[in-house]
Amino acid sequence: MPDSLHAGQPLYSRIRDELRTRIHAGAYQPHERLPSESDLMARYSVSRITVRQALGELEKEGVLFKVPGKGAFVSKPKPFQQLARLQGFAEAMREHGHEIYNRLLSIRTLPADALVAERLQLQPGAPLTELRRVRLLNREPVSLDVTHVAPHIGERLAREDLASRDVFVILENDYGIALGHADLAIDAQLADAETASLLALAPGAPLLRIERLTHDRAGTPIDFEYLYCRSDNFQFRLRVAR
């Protein structure tokens, strides 16, 4: 069998795709060791370079991880949330059977800076409520959420069980505020020392930052937040149609 192409496809790509398919089908369980490089070389009649290229591609995708001197192991699948649906974090994760807990850091009234005031259609310096939480998924921190709401909502939220309940669920079910849509902006940042400590990361580790402005059914902005998300143990997904 040639070591470069197979039916017009690079051979490492075929090995990568077959291994990925078997992993997703459950042939190998999370943290199970994959066949050694020598076993894969014999199975596919290819060189070590080709096998390492295939495994390297899967490692970049997060499908496997390598332990020096021991081989390649199947990664635990990352929990994910669909950005195409307007859902609270706990609401989305509990659909998949995950354990959720919110560690409330602070809830306070402060003057709105120019950006937050513009997003919530307030006057700069107007009072608003800031809510800071660390979201834990299966007892691991996944994001720092900094939420801003008008004080008439914030005063009520301060009396709620914010450790186990989503703000979205409280707004809709308890306060009768029908949510309409959200505008999102996504960028990448490096974790500062405080955020890194809260999320159990090294300072300077990469973070995904989501800026989300949620409106009620009438189009009035009611909730503006920054979500600082770890990229190593959680995913956001989005389906885009042509």
ABEGO torsion letter per residue (X at the ends): XBAABBGGBBAAAAAAAAAAAAAAAGABBBGBBBBBAAAAAAAAGBBAAAAAAAAAAAAAAGABBBBBGAEBBBBBBBBBBBAABBBBAAAAAAAAGBBBBBBBABBBBBBBBAAAAAAAGBBBGBBBBBBBBBBBBGGBBABBBBBBBBAAAAAAAAABBAAABBAAAAAAAAAGBBBABBBBBBBBBBBBAAAAAAAGBBBGBBBBBBBBBBBBAAGBBABBBBBBBBAAABBBBBBBBX
